[in-house]
Amino acid sequence: MTFYDKPWEQDEEYLELISDLIDRPEVQKLDEIVHHHHTTRLIHSLNVSYNSYRIAKKFGMKSREVARAGLLHDLFYYDWRDTKFEEGSHAYVHPRIAYENALKLTELSELEKDIIIKHMWGATVAPPKYKESFVVTMVDKYCAIKESSTPVAYKWRAFRNRSAH
């Protein structure tokens, strides 16, 4: 699997869990927003959702809620580099905005709420309440690092290969 693969496209079970959300215009709009410099917010959300879902499924956790909350965890539309809030930092504010936006699309369980609100733990103080929330939180960090660094690594390798010849 490479950085640009979209393994969720081949996973019918996963797609069924998010089918009522993925084609919604509010979710599709995320594909117009650059996120972590090299991807879109929709691709990031799908990366987080699908990788978290696979872990949750493997370990007998609530994979449906993980898949759905993972998809909705960054459901906001502003550019965090430009927009500032009086209520606090982007790390504190955007999960609450994403939660409010997600409520407009679907009902959310307490677990899904915790996943969305607490996914920035580490940059915020309140820890996740559920093991599923920890999974999404850690996968979100992993995906952010991978999405930010992989294209740079590809460019570096190509540069080194050209220099070696």
Protein Blocks (a to p, Z undefined) as FASTA:
>chain_A
ZZkbcfklmmmklmmmmmmmmmpmklmmmmmpceehiacfklmmmmmmmmmmmmmmmnop
afklmmmmmmmmmgcfbdfklpccfkbcfklmmmmmmmmmmmmmoccdfklmmmmmmmmg
ojambdcfbfklmmmmmmmmmmmmmmmmmmmmmmmmmmmmmmmZZ
